[in-house]
């Protein structure tokens, strides 16, 4: 392949390809990856990792693949036609040396083959860091995940020409990790808040049929221990027993994840909350916005988060937020949300009951605090990223 066919940017889309192949719904990381595809699609070629092998697609096939990933419909059949006959192995340093390689999804960093490819080709890697939760809070992760994330972050700090993070909080945690390794140093780094897309769609109206017009609260995210669904479900048991028919609804949007047995037991077997809690494992973006706009508040009682996209999305649609008092939440939203400890069950119950009232003074106060708040945008995010990439002689 001639040098002139290499685009200014080698964009790794491995995570998007293999998750789309398996029919997985997009997570917050996936949404970030898709935003980068949308922004750089006309200036990049696609990189795909599979096992220990790394391949590049031709510019024309890359554009087709980017279109498929961004459309998100009939992905598996279209991927099957696109990828096998179009992959090209370009490993000569004379071809790729100095090219900018961007990995937004943490993909493959823990594998020896990835490091070998970086060293063999001489590309300049730019990595996006979403969180260090497996290292800072291993108790909320699968047993093998902390060791795997240790390898990811070590490889990142070893090879990166630069690092982009979603928050200063994430960068601070990465710097602490680097300092503990002694032999590793922080590369040039940028904290750029993730944007939200404001959708104006008549279909995103409040789904009154399902909720029958009553007040409801919303939780968004995978049902897992770190998200603290169990606390909120126990709160709802108390509210249901005390308020009866006047108990507000709770809508939980998210797939069931790892070690969520206690929360699942309550969802499936607790009679006290039956009829008061609605669980939706699948929900498209338009439906999600409808639920956000109609909720009395988004409940975000997590023990740890790398960013907090549901919080930003809720505030961007004018929905109040009750959240755990995490540094990253305060970085994103300041004093706007009402904050509580993630173990203060009585506090959560009291605040939720207050917010249920039509004349809630706490909810009214939060509306006043969010009046002049402007959500982070992808336009601003990429304006920061593009300026910062200029340090590496990259012209987007």
C-alpha positions as CSV (number, residue, x, y, z in Angstrom):
1,X,0.0,0.0,0.0
2,X,1.4,3.4,-1.0
3,X,2.2,5.9,1.7
4,X,-0.1,8.5,0.2
5,X,-3.1,6.3,1.1
6,X,-2.4,6.5,4.8
7,X,-4.8,9.0,6.4
8,X,-3.7,11.5,9.1
9,X,-5.2,9.3,11.8
10,X,-5.3,5.6,12.5
11,X,-8.6,5.2,14.5
12,X,-9.0,1.9,16.4
13,X,-12.6,0.8,16.2
14,X,-12.1,-2.8,17.5
15,X,-14.4,-2.3,20.5
16,X,-17.3,-1.0,18.4
17,X,-16.9,-3.7,15.7
18,X,-16.8,-6.7,18.1
19,X,-19.6,-5.4,20.4
20,X,-21.8,-4.6,17.3
21,X,-21.0,-8.1,16.0
22,X,-22.4,-9.6,19.2
23,X,-25.4,-7.3,19.2
24,X,-24.5,-5.5,22.4
25,X,-26.2,-2.2,23.3
26,X,-23.9,0.8,23.4
27,X,-22.4,1.8,26.8
28,X,-21.0,5.2,27.8
29,X,-17.6,4.1,26.4
30,X,-19.2,3.0,23.1
31,X,-21.0,6.4,22.8
32,X,-17.6,8.1,23.2
33,X,-16.0,5.9,20.6
34,X,-18.9,6.6,18.2
35,X,-18.5,10.4,18.7
36,X,-14.8,10.0,17.7
37,X,-15.8,8.0,14.6
38,X,-18.3,10.7,13.7
39,X,-15.7,13.5,14.2
40,X,-12.8,11.9,12.4
41,X,-14.4,9.6,9.9
42,X,-13.3,11.7,6.8
43,X,-9.7,11.9,8.1
44,X,-9.0,8.4,9.4
45,X,-8.5,4.8,8.4
46,X,-9.9,2.1,10.6
47,X,-7.7,-0.1,12.8
48,X,-9.1,-3.5,14.0
49,X,-7.5,-5.8,16.5
50,X,-8.4,-9.5,16.8
51,X,-6.4,-11.5,19.3
52,X,-2.7,-10.8,18.7
53,X,-3.3,-9.5,15.2
54,X,-3.7,-5.8,14.2
55,X,-5.0,-4.8,10.8
56,X,-5.8,-1.7,8.9
57,X,-8.6,-1.2,6.4
58,X,-8.2,0.7,3.2
59,X,-9.5,4.3,3.2
60,X,-12.5,3.4,1.1
61,X,-13.5,0.4,3.2
62,X,-12.8,2.4,6.4
63,X,-15.4,5.0,5.3
64,X,-17.9,2.2,4.7
65,X,-17.2,0.7,8.1
66,X,-17.6,4.1,9.8
67,X,-20.9,4.5,8.1
68,X,-22.1,1.1,9.3
69,X,-21.0,1.7,12.9
70,X,-22.7,5.1,13.0
71,X,-26.0,3.8,11.5
72,X,-26.1,0.9,13.9
73,X,-28.6,-1.1,11.9
74,X,-28.2,-4.6,10.5
75,X,-24.6,-4.4,11.6
76,X,-23.6,-8.1,11.7
77,X,-24.5,-8.9,8.1
78,X,-22.9,-5.7,6.8
79,X,-19.7,-6.3,8.8
80,X,-19.5,-9.8,7.4
81,X,-19.4,-8.4,3.9
82,X,-17.0,-5.6,4.7
83,X,-14.2,-6.9,6.8
84,X,-12.8,-10.3,5.7
85,X,-11.8,-9.4,2.1
86,X,-10.7,-5.9,3.0
87,X,-8.2,-6.2,5.8
88,X,-4.7,-5.3,5.0
89,X,-1.7,-6.0,7.2
90,X,0.5,-2.8,7.2
91,X,3.4,-3.3,9.6
92,X,6.4,-1.7,8.0
93,X,7.8,1.1,10.1
94,X,8.6,3.0,6.9
95,X,4.9,3.0,6.2
96,X,3.4,3.8,9.6
97,X,6.2,5.4,11.5
98,X,5.1,8.7,12.9
99,X,1.4,8.1,12.1
100,X,-1.0,9.1,14.9
101,X,-2.9,6.1,16.3
102,X,-6.0,6.8,18.5
103,X,-7.5,4.2,20.8
104,X,-10.6,5.5,22.5
105,X,-12.0,2.2,23.9
106,X,-9.2,0.8,26.1
107,X,-9.1,-2.0,23.5
108,X,-6.3,-4.5,23.5
109,X,-3.9,-2.4,25.7
110,X,-3.4,-5.4,28.1
111,X,-2.2,-7.7,25.3
112,X,1.4,-8.3,24.4
113,X,0.6,-8.2,20.7
114,X,-0.6,-4.6,21.0
115,X,2.6,-3.4,22.6
116,X,4.6,-5.3,20.0
117,X,2.6,-3.7,17.2
118,X,3.2,-0.2,18.6
119,X,7.0,-0.8,18.9
120,X,7.3,-2.5,15.5
121,X,5.4,0.2,13.5
122,X,6.6,3.3,15.3
123,X,3.1,4.9,15.4
124,X,2.4,7.7,17.9
125,X,-0.3,6.4,20.2
126,X,-2.9,8.7,21.7
127,X,-5.1,6.9,24.3
128,X,-8.4,7.8,25.9
129,X,-8.8,6.9,29.6
130,X,-12.3,6.5,30.9
131,X,-11.7,5.4,34.4
132,X,-9.4,3.5,36.8
133,X,-12.2,1.9,38.8
134,X,-10.8,-1.7,38.6
135,X,-7.6,-0.4,40.3
136,X,-9.2,2.1,42.8
137,X,-12.3,0.0,43.6
138,X,-11.5,-3.7,42.7
139,X,-14.3,-4.9,44.9
140,X,-16.8,-3.8,42.3
141,X,-15.2,-5.6,39.4
142,X,-14.8,-9.1,38.1
143,X,-11.8,-10.9,39.8
144,X,-9.6,-10.8,36.7
145,X,-10.4,-7.2,35.8
146,X,-8.0,-5.4,38.3
147,X,-4.9,-7.3,36.9
148,X,-6.0,-6.7,33.3
149,X,-6.6,-3.0,33.9
150,X,-3.2,-2.8,35.6
151,X,-1.6,-4.1,32.4
152,X,-3.7,-1.7,30.3
153,X,-2.6,1.4,32.3
154,X,1.0,0.2,32.4
155,X,1.1,-0.2,28.6
156,X,-0.6,3.1,28.1
157,X,1.9,5.0,30.3
158,X,4.8,3.1,28.6
159,X,3.8,3.9,25.0
160,X,1.5,6.9,25.0
161,X,2.6,10.1,23.2
162,X,-0.5,11.6,24.8
163,X,-3.6,10.8,27.0
164,X,-7.1,12.2,26.8
165,X,-9.4,11.8,29.8
166,X,-13.0,12.5,30.4
167,X,-12.4,14.4,33.6
168,X,-9.6,15.9,35.8
169,X,-10.6,13.3,38.4
170,X,-9.7,10.5,36.0
171,X,-6.4,12.2,35.2
172,X,-5.6,12.6,38.9
173,X,-6.2,8.9,39.5
174,X,-3.9,8.0,36.5
175,X,-1.2,10.3,37.9
176,X,-1.4,8.6,41.3
177,X,-1.1,5.2,39.6
178,X,1.9,6.4,37.5
179,X,3.6,7.7,40.7
180,X,3.2,4.4,42.4
181,X,4.9,2.5,39.5
182,X,8.0,4.7,39.9
183,X,9.4,3.8,36.5
184,X,6.4,5.3,34.7
185,X,5.7,9.0,34.0
186,X,2.6,10.8,32.9
187,X,2.6,11.8,29.2
188,X,1.1,15.0,27.9
189,X,-2.5,14.9,29.0
190,X,-5.8,16.6,28.4
191,X,-9.1,16.5,30.4
192,X,-12.0,17.2,28.1
193,X,-15.6,16.6,29.3
194,X,-17.7,14.4,27.2
195,X,-20.5,16.0,25.2
196,X,-24.2,15.2,25.2
197,X,-26.5,15.3,22.2
198,X,-29.7,17.2,22.7
199,X,-32.4,15.3,20.7
200,X,-35.6,17.1,19.7
201,X,-38.1,14.4,18.8
202,X,-41.8,14.2,19.4
203,X,-41.4,10.5,20.1
204,X,-39.4,11.4,23.2
205,X,-42.5,12.4,25.1
206,X,-43.1,11.0,28.6
207,X,-44.4,7.3,28.3
208,X,-47.6,7.9,30.2
209,X,-49.1,4.6,29.1
210,X,-46.6,2.6,31.0
211,X,-46.4,4.9,34.0
212,X,-50.1,5.9,34.1
213,X,-49.3,9.6,34.7
214,X,-48.0,9.3,38.2
215,X,-44.7,10.7,39.5
216,X,-41.6,8.6,38.9
217,X,-37.9,8.5,39.5
218,X,-35.3,7.1,37.1
219,X,-32.1,5.1,37.4
220,X,-29.9,4.6,34.3
221,X,-27.0,2.1,34.1
222,X,-26.1,-1.5,34.3
223,X,-27.6,-3.3,37.3
224,X,-24.4,-4.1,39.3
225,X,-23.1,-3.7,42.8
226,X,-21.1,-0.5,42.0
227,X,-24.3,1.3,40.8
228,X,-26.0,0.7,44.2
229,X,-29.4,-0.4,43.0
230,X,-29.9,-2.4,46.2
231,X,-30.0,0.7,48.3
232,X,-32.7,2.4,46.2
233,X,-34.7,-0.8,46.0
234,X,-34.7,-1.0,49.8
235,X,-35.8,2.6,49.9
236,X,-38.7,1.7,47.7
237,X,-39.7,-1.1,50.0
238,X,-40.0,1.4,52.8
239,X,-41.8,4.0,50.6
240,X,-44.3,1.4,49.3
241,X,-45.2,0.1,52.7
242,X,-45.6,3.6,54.1
243,X,-47.3,5.4,51.2
244,X,-49.2,2.6,49.6
245,X,-50.9,3.7,46.4
246,X,-49.3,7.1,46.7
247,X,-45.8,5.6,46.3
248,X,-44.0,7.0,43.3
249,X,-42.8,4.7,40.5
250,X,-39.1,3.8,40.0
251,X,-38.0,3.1,36.5
252,X,-34.7,1.2,36.2
253,X,-33.1,1.3,32.7
254,X,-30.1,-1.0,32.2
255,X,-29.0,-4.5,31.5
256,X,-28.3,-6.9,34.4
257,X,-24.6,-7.1,35.0
258,X,-22.1,-8.9,37.2
259,X,-22.8,-9.8,40.9
260,X,-26.3,-8.2,41.0
261,X,-28.0,-11.2,42.6
262,X,-29.4,-9.4,45.6
263,X,-30.9,-6.6,43.4
264,X,-32.3,-9.2,41.0
265,X,-33.8,-11.1,43.8
266,X,-35.7,-8.0,44.9
267,X,-36.8,-7.1,41.4
268,X,-38.1,-10.6,40.9
269,X,-39.4,-11.7,44.3
270,X,-40.1,-8.7,46.5
271,X,-43.9,-8.3,46.7
272,X,-43.7,-4.9,48.5
273,X,-42.3,-3.2,45.3
274,X,-44.3,-5.1,42.8
275,X,-46.2,-2.6,40.7
276,X,-44.0,0.3,41.9
277,X,-40.8,-0.6,40.1
278,X,-40.4,-1.0,36.4
279,X,-37.3,-2.6,34.9
280,X,-36.3,-2.0,31.3
281,X,-33.3,-3.9,30.0
282,X,-33.4,-2.3,26.5
283,X,-34.2,1.3,25.7
284,X,-33.2,3.3,22.7
285,X,-32.0,6.9,22.9
286,X,-35.3,8.5,22.0
287,X,-37.2,6.5,24.7
288,X,-34.4,7.3,27.3
289,X,-34.8,11.0,26.7
290,X,-38.6,10.6,27.2
291,X,-38.1,9.0,30.5
292,X,-35.5,11.6,31.5
293,X,-37.7,14.5,30.7
294,X,-40.6,13.2,32.7
295,X,-38.8,12.1,35.8
296,X,-39.0,13.9,39.1
297,X,-35.3,13.3,39.4
298,X,-32.5,11.0,38.2
299,X,-31.2,8.9,41.0
300,X,-27.4,8.3,40.8
301,X,-26.3,6.5,44.1
302,X,-23.1,5.0,42.7
303,X,-20.1,4.1,44.8
304,X,-17.7,5.0,42.0
305,X,-17.8,6.5,38.5
306,X,-15.3,7.5,35.9
307,X,-17.6,10.2,34.5
308,X,-21.4,10.3,35.0
309,X,-23.0,10.7,31.6
310,X,-26.6,10.1,32.8
311,X,-26.1,13.0,35.3
312,X,-25.0,15.3,32.5
313,X,-27.8,14.1,30.2
314,X,-30.4,14.6,32.9
315,X,-29.4,18.1,33.6
316,X,-29.1,18.9,29.9
317,X,-32.8,18.0,29.6
318,X,-33.8,20.0,32.7
319,X,-34.2,17.0,35.0
320,X,-33.0,17.3,38.6
321,X,-30.4,14.9,39.9
322,X,-30.0,13.3,43.3
323,X,-26.5,11.8,43.4
324,X,-23.7,10.3,45.5
325,X,-21.2,12.9,46.6
326,X,-18.4,11.9,44.3
327,X,-15.6,14.3,43.2
328,X,-16.3,13.7,39.5
329,X,-19.9,14.6,39.9
330,X,-19.0,17.9,41.5
331,X,-16.5,18.5,38.8
332,X,-19.2,18.1,36.2
333,X,-22.2,19.7,37.8
334,X,-20.9,21.8,40.8
335,X,-23.6,22.5,43.4
336,X,-26.6,21.8,41.1
337,X,-27.5,18.2,42.2
338,X,-28.5,17.3,45.7
339,X,-25.7,15.1,47.0
340,X,-25.9,12.3,49.6
341,X,-23.7,9.5,50.9
342,X,-24.2,6.3,48.9
343,X,-24.9,4.5,52.2
344,X,-27.3,7.0,53.7
345,X,-30.6,5.1,53.2
346,X,-32.7,7.4,55.4
347,X,-31.3,10.4,53.6
348,X,-32.2,9.0,50.2
349,X,-35.7,8.0,51.4
350,X,-36.4,11.5,52.8
351,X,-35.2,13.3,49.8
352,X,-37.1,11.1,47.3
353,X,-40.3,11.6,49.3
354,X,-39.7,15.4,49.3
355,X,-39.1,15.3,45.5
356,X,-42.4,13.4,45.0
357,X,-44.4,16.3,46.2
358,X,-45.7,18.7,43.5
359,X,-44.6,21.6,45.7
360,X,-41.2,20.1,46.6
361,X,-39.0,23.0,47.9
362,X,-35.8,20.9,47.3
363,X,-36.7,20.2,43.7
364,X,-37.7,23.8,43.1
365,X,-34.4,24.9,44.5
366,X,-32.5,22.7,42.1
367,X,-34.4,24.0,39.1
368,X,-33.2,27.5,40.2
369,X,-29.5,26.3,40.5
370,X,-29.6,24.7,37.0
371,X,-31.0,27.8,35.3
372,X,-27.7,29.1,33.9
373,X,-26.0,25.7,33.5
374,X,-24.7,24.8,30.0
375,X,-24.0,21.1,29.3
376,X,-20.7,20.1,27.8
377,X,-20.9,19.7,24.1
378,X,-19.1,17.5,21.6
379,X,-18.2,20.6,19.6
380,X,-16.3,22.0,22.6
381,X,-14.8,18.6,23.4
382,X,-13.3,18.2,19.9
383,X,-12.3,21.8,19.8
384,X,-10.1,21.1,22.8
385,X,-8.9,17.8,21.5
386,X,-8.0,19.1,18.0
387,X,-6.0,22.1,19.5
388,X,-4.2,19.7,21.9
389,X,-3.4,17.3,19.1
390,X,-1.6,20.1,17.3
391,X,1.2,19.6,19.9
392,X,2.0,16.4,18.1
393,X,2.1,17.9,14.7
394,X,-1.3,16.5,13.9
395,X,-3.4,18.6,11.6
396,X,-7.0,17.4,11.9
